Amino acid sequence: MWHKYNKIFIQYKQSVVKMLIIFHKGLFYNNLVMLIIYSFFVKNFIHLNMKHLLTLTCTLLLIGLMPIVAQNKTITWGLEAGINYSNSTEETDPLDKKCPILPRVGLTIEYELTNHIYLQSGLIYSMKGIKSEGGGNMGGLAVQNASVKLTQHVLQIPFYATYKQQIADNLKLGAGVGPYFAYGVGGKTKAKGMVNENPIDLESNTFGDNKILKRFDAGLNFKVNAELYKHYTLGLSYELGLTNIGNATIMGGEMDYENRILSLTLGYMF
């Protein structure tokens, strides 16, 4: 019975992709940036489950409508750079989990819909990960002086619906919320220490088949930001991962890895 419904679900997703391709072709051929974003989504769409299907479909429709609603509206480009305070839902007991500070940098784009409402997106290169240190009993193994470092290199596309309010002549405050989609392009996971009094020094790619994490991630972003003198931006955002990207079995237990990232960024809008 399950195989029957799974087959129907796969056929449904393929049908949605075909309809979206037809709908978006004419809209994207004149917009190279949106075509790149759209191609990224279609590449990963077939691998999604029903939990993310509705969110992704609505986002694709939103992308397709951007060139229409942006006609005669202000379109602004910018650059940003900042840091991630990186965490996840994965428990590392009996090792102590650490939250590293990692860099991020990206290109941003903004569509002005009204004097207060904006659609924002972009392409972000972001580093994420966790560290754990210590020792104890793990799956019947005596672990001592262990150090585990998991690093993700990710390309990420966020979408925000943002409300802005002019506070002073040279100050505007805003708040936004929206989905993000990310794809892991690299990273290493390293482990050192003593297991049953034997030294270990292991290294593996973080992403890939039979590796530590799955490449595709999706979730929600929340942010607040300030704009100074129409060009400079200061932002604080929180990334709530909704996808368990854990792909490995560690000491007999399945990973439960959803990203939790607090970011601080500085930017310049042209």
N, C-alpha and C positions, 0 to 999 in steps of 0.2 A: 504493500500500500504506500509506504514512504517513498519508494523509488518512483511510483506513478506521480505523486505530487511534486517530487523534486524535479522530474522531467518537465512537468507543466510549468513550474516556476522558472526553469532555465529558458524554456520557449518564450515565456512572458517577457523576461529580461531582454532576450534577443529582439523581440518585437518592438519593445520600447526604444532600444538603441536605433533600430531602423527608422522608426518614426521621428526620433530626435535628429537623426542625420538629415532626413528630408527637410524637416522644419528649419534647421539651422544653416543649411548649405548657403542659401542666398544671403543670410545675415552676416556670415563670417568671412566670405571671400574678400570683402573690402576692409577687413579688420584683422591684421596679422596677429596681433597680441591675443585677441579673443579666439582665433583659430588654434593657436598653440595651446591655450588653456583648455579648449574644447577637446582637442586631440588627447590631451593628458587624461581627461575624464573618461572618454570612450575606451581608452586602452585598459583602464582598470575596472570599468563598469561591470563586466561579466563576472568578476570575482567577488562582487558584493553579495551580502545576504539581505533578506527582507528588511532587517533593522535599519539599513542605510538607504534602501531603494528610493523611498519617498523623498528623503532629504536631498539626494543627488539629483533626482528628476526635477525637483523644484529649483535647485541651484542652476541646472543647465538651462531651464526656461528663463531664469533671471539673467543669466549671461546673454542669452539670445536677445532679450528685450533691451539690454543696455544700449546698443547702438541706436535703438529707436527712441528711447526716452531721453537719451543724451543729445539729441538733435537740438541745436540752438541753446544748449546748456553749457556750463563751464566744465571743461575736462582738464584736470591738473595732474601732473606727474611729479614724483619725488623719489628721494633716496632716504633710507633709514639704516641705522646701525645701533646695536645695543647688546644686552646680556640676557641670558636665560638662567633663572634659578630652577634647576631641573630636578623633578621628582617623578615618581610613578606609584601605582597601586601595588606593585610587586613587593612582597615581604621577604626579607633576607635573614630572618632569625635562624640561627643564633648570632649571626654577624650583625654588626651595627651599620645601618644604612646611612650614607652621606649624600647630600644634595650638592653637586658641583655647580659652579658658575661657568657658563659656556657662552660663546659668542653667537650672534645672529646678524645678518645684513640682508638688505633686500631693496627691490624696486616697488613703488606703490603707485596706484592710480585711483583717481577720485572723480566721481560724476556728481555734479550738483543738480539735484532734482527740484528743490525749492530753496528759499533763503535759509532753511533750517535742516532739511533732510538731504542726506548724501548716501550714495552707494560707493563703497570702497573695496578695492581688491589689490592684487599685486602678486609678486613672486618672491618668496623668501628662502634664503639658505639659512638653515638653523641647525645648530648642534645641540643634542640632547643626550641624556644618559643618567646613570646612577653609579655610585661606588659603595662598596661594603668592605668592612674590615673587622678582624677579631678572630674568635675561635669558639669551639664547642662541639657538641655532638650533632652531626648532620646525617640522617639516614643510617645511623649505626656506625658512622665513621668519625674518628677523632680528628678534628680539624684544629690546627694551631697556626697562629701568625698569618692568617689568610688575608689576602687583598684581591678583590674582584672589581674590575673596572669595565663597565659597559658603555660604549659610545655610539651614538647615532649621528650620521650626516644626512640631513633631510632637505628635500625641496618641497616647499609648502605654499599652497594657494589659499589665502583667507578671503572671506566675503563678509562685509559688515553693512548693516543698515545703521546709519549714524545720525544722531541728532546733535546739532551745534547751536550754541547761543552766544551772541556777542556780549561780553561783559564790560569791556572798555574799548577805547579806540584801537589799541594794539593787542588786545587779548580776547580770544575766543575759546570757550570750553566745550567739550563734546563727550558723548558716551555712545558706544555702539555694541551690537551683538550680531553674531552670525556664524555659519559653519566654516570649517576649514577641512582641506583635503591635503594629505601629505604622502610623499613617496620616499622611502629610504634608498639612498644612492651609495652609501658606504658606511664604514665604521668597523671598529675592532672590539672584541671582548677578550680581556686578559685576566688570568687567574694565577696567583702565586701563593705559596705557603707550604704547610706540612700536613699530609693526610696519613694517619696511622704511622707517624714518624718517618714518612717518606716524602722527600721534597717534590713539589710539582711546579711546573712553569708552562702554562698552556696559553695558546692564542688562537682565536677563531674569528672569521668574518661575522659581524653582527647580523647581517641580513642575508637571505637566500634560502633555497630549498634545504630542509633539514638543519637550518641554522638556529640562532637564538631567537630572532624576531622576524615577523612577517613584514614585508616592505610597505604595504598600504595601510594608511591610518586615516581616521576621520573623527571629527568631534565638533565642539563648540568653542568659540572665542568670545571673551567679554573684554571690553577696554574702556578706559577713560583717557582723554588727552587734552592738552592745551596747545593752542596756536599763538605764537608771538610774532608780531610785525608781519603777518600774512605769509611768512615763509618758514619760520622755525617751528618745529613741533617737539613736544615732550609727551611720551605715552607710557601708560602702564596697562598691561593686558594679562589675562589669565586664560590658559588653554586647558580645556576639560576634554580629555580623550574619551571617546565613547566606544572605541574598538579595542578588544583584547588582542594585541599584536604578539603575545607570547607564543612561541613556536617550538619550545623545547620542554623536555621533561627533566627536571633536576632533582636528584636524590629521590626519585619515585613520585614526585609531585608535579602537576601541571603548572606552568607559569600563568599568572594573572597580571598582565602588564598593560596598563593603560596610562598614557602620559598625563602628567600634571605639571604644567610649566607656568611660572610667573616671569614676565618679561618687562624690562625697562628699556625704552628706545629713545633715541634722538634722531630727528629727521630734518630734511630741507625740501620744501615744495617749490618747484620752478614756476 
